[in-house]
Amino acid sequence: MSKPNNKFRKDRKTRILVSESEELMKFLMDKMPEKTRNNIKSLLTHRQVTVDEKAVTQYNHLLYPGQEVVINWSLVRDDKRSQDLKIIYEDAHIIVVDKPAGLLSIASDKEKEYTAYHQLTDYVRQNNPDHRIFIVHRLDRDTSGVMLFAKNEQVKHSLQEAWKDILVDRAYIAVVQGRVKEEEGTLKSWLKETKTMLMYSSSNPGDGQEAVTHYRVLQKTSKYSLLEIRLETGRKNQIRVHMQDMGHSIIGDKKYGSTSNPIGRLGLHAHILAFKHPVSGELMRFETEVPIKFARLFR
C-alpha cells in the first residue's frame, strides 16, 4: 500500500474545489488515490465529507463546477450515532473493543455500513489493504460493552472451538423494571425461536437450547433494579428473555415486555470479559465502566 500524500494529513481538513461535473465517489477516489474504496465509504458513512458545507453520505451525489468538497479527518459525531467503537486492547492476534449501543456487530439486510465489523475492517486496512478481522462472538445491536475480535482466521477458530475453556469470566450490567426482591438467583430454561425471530422459554428439559443465567442485585429503587448478570450459556437474547420470565424486563426492551425507557436505549451492557489469550495463554481481563445513564437512575 502506498504511503498517503502529505497534503491529506489527518490532523486537518482537506478542501478541494470541483472543476467538472461528476459523482462524489469517483471524485474522491480520483483526488485521493492512496485511499481504498472502503476508506472513502467510511468517510461518507460517518458524515466526514461536506459539499458546500452540507454533509453528504450518498456515493452517487452529483457535483458541479465551483462547489467545494471538504474532508474532515476528525470523526464527526452524529446525534443518532453518539459514539463509535473504542479500541481497548490490540496485539498481533486480537482486538478488544467497547461497542456503543445502537451499533450492529455485523451487517444486516437493512444496515451494511454502520457495524463494528465494518469500522474495524477500515481500521486494520489503513496499514495494509489485505488485513482482515474475524467475528468471535456478538452483542445485540442495542447492547453496549466489551467485544473480542480475531485478526486472523486461525485465531478465530481456536477461540470459537475452545470458547468454554478459554472464557474465564463474562458479566453484564442490566437495568430492569421494578424492585427485584431476591438479592441473587439463577434462571434456567430451554430457549426456542418463533418464525418472527422472537425467543421464548420452555420449561420442558430438552425442548430447545438450554440456557442458564445467574444474577445479583447491585442497587435498587422502587422503580428499577441494577443487576450484575453472569451466563453459563450464551444463547441468543438469553438475558432479555430470562429477565422477562422473572417479571422484570430490561428497560427499553419493548420486544421482551418493557413498558419503560427512561434512558432512550436498552439497559444492557457487557461489563466484563476475561479469557485466556489464544496464542500466549496469558489471562486477559477487560472491564468497562457502567454507562452513566444507568448510574443516574440510582442516584
C-alpha positions as CSV (number, residue, x, y, z in Angstrom):
1,M,0.0,0.0,0.0
2,S,1.4,3.4,-1.0
3,K,2.0,6.0,1.7
4,P,-0.6,8.8,2.0
5,N,0.2,12.0,0.3
6,N,1.2,14.6,2.9
7,K,-1.5,17.0,1.7
8,F,-4.1,14.6,3.1
9,R,-2.8,14.6,6.7
10,K,-5.4,13.5,9.2
11,D,-4.8,16.4,11.6
12,R,-6.7,18.9,9.5
13,K,-9.5,19.4,6.9
14,T,-8.8,18.9,3.2
15,R,-10.6,21.4,0.9
16,I,-11.0,20.6,-2.8
17,L,-12.6,22.7,-5.5
18,V,-14.8,20.9,-8.1
19,S,-13.7,21.7,-11.7
20,E,-16.1,19.4,-13.6
21,S,-19.4,17.6,-13.0
22,E,-19.0,14.0,-11.7
23,E,-20.3,11.7,-8.9
24,L,-18.9,12.2,-5.4
25,M,-17.3,8.8,-5.0
26,K,-15.4,9.0,-8.3
27,F,-14.3,12.5,-7.4
28,L,-12.9,11.4,-4.0
29,M,-11.2,8.3,-5.4
30,D,-9.5,10.4,-8.1
31,K,-8.4,13.0,-5.7
32,M,-7.2,10.6,-3.0
33,P,-5.7,7.6,-5.0
34,E,-3.9,6.4,-1.8
35,K,-7.3,5.7,-0.2
36,T,-9.2,2.4,-0.7
37,R,-12.9,2.5,-1.7
38,N,-13.8,1.2,1.8
39,N,-11.8,4.1,3.3
40,I,-13.8,6.6,1.3
41,K,-17.1,4.8,2.0
42,S,-16.3,5.0,5.7
43,L,-15.7,8.8,5.4
44,L,-19.1,9.2,3.8
45,T,-20.9,6.9,6.2
46,H,-19.5,8.9,9.2
47,R,-20.5,12.3,7.7
48,Q,-16.9,13.4,7.3
49,V,-17.5,14.8,3.8
50,T,-19.3,18.0,3.1
51,V,-20.3,19.7,-0.2
52,D,-20.7,23.5,0.2
53,E,-20.8,23.0,4.0
54,K,-23.6,20.3,3.9
55,A,-22.7,16.7,5.0
56,V,-23.2,14.2,2.1
57,T,-23.4,10.4,2.5
58,Q,-24.6,9.3,-0.9
59,Y,-21.9,7.8,-3.1
60,N,-23.6,9.0,-6.3
61,H,-24.2,12.6,-5.2
62,L,-23.6,14.7,-8.3
63,L,-21.0,17.5,-8.0
64,Y,-21.0,20.7,-10.1
65,P,-18.1,23.0,-11.1
66,G,-17.4,25.7,-8.4
67,Q,-18.6,23.6,-5.5
68,E,-16.2,23.0,-2.6
69,V,-15.7,19.5,-1.1
70,V,-14.3,19.3,2.4
71,I,-13.0,16.2,4.1
72,N,-12.9,16.4,7.9
73,W,-10.3,13.9,9.1
74,S,-11.6,14.2,12.7
75,L,-14.6,11.8,13.1
76,V,-17.8,13.8,13.1
77,R,-20.2,12.8,15.9
78,D,-23.8,12.3,14.8
79,D,-26.6,12.6,17.3
80,K,-28.0,9.3,16.2
81,R,-24.6,7.7,16.4
82,S,-23.4,9.4,19.5
83,Q,-20.2,7.4,19.8
84,D,-18.1,5.0,17.8
85,L,-16.1,1.9,18.5
86,K,-13.4,2.4,21.2
87,I,-10.4,0.0,20.9
88,I,-9.5,-1.1,24.4
89,Y,-6.7,-3.5,23.5
90,E,-4.9,-4.7,20.4
91,D,-2.0,-7.1,19.6
92,A,-0.9,-9.1,16.6
93,H,-3.7,-11.6,17.1
94,I,-6.8,-10.0,18.7
95,I,-8.6,-6.7,19.1
96,V,-10.9,-5.9,22.1
97,V,-13.4,-3.1,21.8
98,D,-16.1,-1.3,23.7
99,K,-19.1,-1.3,21.4
100,P,-21.6,1.5,21.8
101,A,-25.4,0.8,21.9
102,G,-27.0,1.1,18.5
103,L,-24.1,-0.3,16.6
104,L,-24.5,-3.7,14.9
105,S,-21.8,-6.4,15.4
106,I,-22.0,-7.3,11.7
107,A,-24.1,-6.3,8.7
108,S,-27.8,-7.0,8.4
109,D,-30.2,-6.8,5.4
110,K,-31.0,-3.2,6.4
111,E,-27.6,-1.9,7.5
112,K,-24.4,-2.7,5.7
113,E,-22.0,0.2,6.7
114,Y,-22.6,1.1,10.4
115,T,-21.3,-2.0,12.1
116,A,-18.4,-2.9,14.4
117,Y,-17.1,-5.3,11.8
118,H,-17.0,-2.6,9.1
119,Q,-15.4,0.0,11.4
120,L,-12.6,-2.4,12.5
121,T,-12.1,-3.6,8.9
122,D,-11.5,0.0,7.9
123,Y,-9.1,0.4,10.8
124,V,-6.9,-2.6,10.1
125,R,-6.7,-1.8,6.4
126,Q,-5.3,1.6,7.0
127,N,-1.8,0.0,7.1
128,N,-2.4,-2.9,4.7
129,P,-5.4,-3.4,2.4
130,D,-5.2,-7.2,2.7
131,H,-5.7,-7.2,6.5
132,R,-9.0,-8.6,7.8
133,I,-10.8,-9.1,11.1
134,F,-13.0,-12.0,12.2
135,I,-16.1,-12.2,14.5
136,V,-15.6,-14.3,17.6
137,H,-18.9,-13.6,19.3
138,R,-21.7,-11.0,19.0
139,L,-23.6,-8.5,21.1
140,D,-27.1,-7.4,20.2
141,R,-27.3,-4.1,18.4
142,D,-28.7,-2.2,21.4
143,T,-26.3,-3.8,23.9
144,S,-23.1,-1.9,24.6
145,G,-19.8,-3.2,26.0
146,V,-16.8,-5.5,25.6
147,M,-16.4,-7.5,22.4
148,L,-13.5,-9.6,21.1
149,F,-12.4,-9.9,17.5
150,A,-9.7,-12.0,15.9
151,K,-7.1,-10.7,13.4
152,N,-6.7,-13.9,11.5
153,E,-8.8,-17.0,10.7
154,Q,-6.7,-19.4,12.7
155,V,-7.1,-17.4,15.9
156,K,-10.8,-17.1,15.3
157,H,-11.2,-20.8,15.1
158,S,-9.0,-21.5,18.1
159,L,-11.2,-19.1,20.1
160,Q,-14.5,-20.4,19.0
161,E,-13.6,-24.1,19.2
162,A,-12.3,-23.8,22.7
163,W,-14.5,-20.9,23.9
164,K,-15.8,-22.7,27.0
165,D,-12.2,-23.5,28.1
166,I,-10.7,-20.1,27.1
167,L,-13.5,-18.0,28.7
168,V,-12.8,-17.2,32.3
169,D,-15.4,-14.6,33.2
170,R,-18.2,-12.8,31.4
171,A,-20.5,-10.4,33.2
172,Y,-23.2,-7.9,32.1
173,I,-24.9,-5.0,33.9
174,A,-28.6,-4.6,33.4
175,V,-31.2,-2.1,34.5
176,V,-34.6,-3.9,34.9
177,Q,-38.1,-2.6,35.6
178,G,-39.3,-2.9,39.2
179,R,-37.7,-3.8,42.5
180,V,-36.2,-7.3,42.4
181,K,-36.9,-8.9,45.8
182,E,-34.4,-11.8,45.8
183,E,-30.8,-10.4,46.1
184,E,-29.5,-13.1,43.9
185,G,-30.8,-16.1,41.9
186,T,-30.5,-18.4,38.9
187,L,-32.8,-18.8,36.0
188,K,-32.9,-22.0,33.8
189,S,-35.0,-22.8,30.8
190,W,-34.8,-24.1,27.2
191,L,-34.9,-21.3,24.6
192,K,-36.8,-21.6,21.3
193,E,-37.4,-19.1,18.5
194,T,-40.6,-18.3,16.7
195,K,-41.0,-17.7,13.0
196,T,-40.8,-14.0,13.7
197,M,-37.4,-14.5,15.4
198,L,-38.7,-13.9,18.9
199,M,-37.0,-16.0,21.5
200,Y,-39.1,-17.6,24.3
201,S,-38.6,-20.1,27.2
202,S,-39.8,-23.6,27.5
203,S,-39.7,-25.3,30.9
204,N,-39.5,-28.8,29.3
205,P,-36.0,-30.2,29.5
206,G,-34.5,-30.6,26.0
207,D,-37.2,-28.6,24.4
208,G,-34.9,-26.0,22.8
209,Q,-31.4,-24.8,23.8
210,E,-30.5,-25.0,27.5
211,A,-30.0,-21.5,29.0
212,V,-28.7,-20.7,32.5
213,T,-28.5,-17.2,33.8
214,H,-27.2,-16.0,37.3
215,Y,-28.0,-12.6,38.7
216,R,-27.1,-10.4,41.7
217,V,-28.8,-7.2,42.7
218,L,-26.3,-4.3,43.0
219,Q,-28.7,-1.4,43.6
220,K,-32.5,-0.8,43.5
221,T,-35.2,1.8,43.9
222,S,-38.9,1.5,43.9
223,K,-38.9,1.7,40.0
224,Y,-35.7,0.0,38.9
225,S,-33.1,-2.6,39.9
226,L,-29.4,-2.7,38.8
227,L,-28.2,-6.2,38.3
228,E,-24.9,-7.9,37.6
229,I,-25.5,-10.9,35.4
230,R,-23.3,-13.9,34.5
231,L,-24.1,-16.6,31.9
232,E,-23.4,-20.3,31.9
233,T,-24.6,-20.4,28.4
234,G,-24.6,-17.8,25.6
235,R,-27.9,-18.2,23.8
236,K,-29.5,-15.6,21.5
237,N,-31.3,-12.9,23.6
238,Q,-30.8,-15.1,26.7
239,I,-30.6,-12.3,29.3
240,R,-33.5,-10.4,27.8
241,V,-35.8,-13.5,27.8
242,H,-34.9,-14.5,31.3
243,M,-35.5,-11.0,32.7
244,Q,-38.9,-11.1,31.1
245,D,-39.5,-14.5,32.6
246,M,-38.6,-13.1,36.0
247,G,-41.2,-10.4,35.6
248,H,-38.5,-7.6,35.4
249,S,-37.9,-6.8,31.8
250,I,-34.9,-4.8,30.9
251,I,-35.7,-1.1,30.4
252,G,-36.1,-0.1,26.8
253,D,-36.7,-3.7,25.7
254,K,-40.1,-3.4,24.2
255,K,-39.5,-6.6,22.3
256,Y,-39.4,-8.5,25.6
257,G,-42.1,-6.8,27.7
258,S,-40.6,-3.5,28.8
259,T,-43.0,-0.6,29.2
260,S,-40.4,1.9,30.4
261,N,-37.5,3.6,28.5
262,P,-36.1,6.3,30.8
263,I,-32.6,6.4,29.2
264,G,-33.5,6.2,25.5
265,R,-31.7,2.8,24.9
266,L,-31.7,-0.8,26.0
267,G,-30.5,-1.1,29.6
268,L,-27.9,-3.9,29.0
269,H,-24.1,-3.5,29.0
270,A,-21.4,-6.2,28.6
271,H,-19.3,-5.2,31.6
272,I,-16.5,-7.8,32.0
273,L,-14.8,-10.1,29.6
274,A,-11.9,-12.3,30.8
275,F,-10.3,-15.1,28.8
276,K,-7.0,-16.9,28.2
277,H,-5.1,-15.4,25.2
278,P,-5.4,-17.9,22.3
279,V,-1.7,-17.7,21.5
280,S,0.2,-16.9,24.7
281,G,-2.2,-18.4,27.2
282,E,-2.0,-15.3,29.3
283,L,-5.1,-14.3,31.3
284,M,-6.7,-11.2,29.8
285,R,-9.3,-9.3,31.7
286,F,-11.2,-6.3,30.4
287,E,-13.8,-4.3,32.4
288,T,-15.7,-1.3,31.2
289,E,-17.5,1.4,33.3
290,V,-21.2,1.2,34.0
291,P,-22.8,3.6,31.5
292,I,-23.5,6.9,33.1
293,K,-27.2,6.8,32.0
294,F,-27.6,3.6,34.1
295,A,-26.0,5.0,37.2
296,R,-28.1,8.2,37.1
297,L,-31.2,6.2,37.8
298,F,-29.8,5.2,41.2
299,R,-28.5,8.5,42.5
